[in-house]
């Protein structure tokens, strides 16, 4: 039997898969560097712009957040008296400060652009002392004083645009949100520390004592170990509770 050699058929290049992987890696790194550079540059831009926006314009842009229902007014009686005493302290920005309730069982608090401070109904139930509530309110007023709300909005909008452009049609909302959260993590830590110090000082200036001011931090550390802790949402939006409590206790000793 005579052996007749056959010419091998064309086959795919073995290295193609490897080359594609390298190209994908290079592309991903390039996108990552673009996003990092954009975050640093646009974050700085957002910070600078937020410092230049007059208080009256910020108040006008976000005036719609001032609405308070009659039911909220009843629940806000104690908190409102504390709030009113704190917003007349000297040195605060010239904003139309206003307090309102957020209907939620999770204890939490937020600063909204334009002078708004929102307290959840859960926070009002869980916070038992005047000092504890004063510190929470002072903390949110600290975010206003440092223009953190405007900074966060500016950074989120600008960086979101850049990420969408970089990823193009493949951009996914959840992926973009995750990238924004990671990018803002360190910035948020600095904001929280500064707001803590401001809130502690403002509460002391308004009431002349520091009784119970760290109540919510202490409760958070006690209960956050439980998987169903009511303070879980607070820990997410106000991170680094343990480190912050240690710093504040050191300040209280001085």
Secondary structure, DSSP 8 states (H G I E B T S, - for coil): -------------TTHHHHHHHHHHHHHHHHHHHHHHHHHHHHHHHHHHHHHS-HHHHHHHTGGGG---HHHHHHTHHHHHHHHHHTTSTT--S---EEEEE--SS--EEEETTTEEEEEHHHHHH--SHHHHHHHHHHHHHHHHTTHHHHHHHHHHHHHHHHHHHHGGG--HHHHHHHHHHHHHHHHHHHHHHHHHHHHHHHHHHHS--TTTTHHHHHHHHHTTSTT-TTHHHHHHS--HHHHHHHHHHHHH-
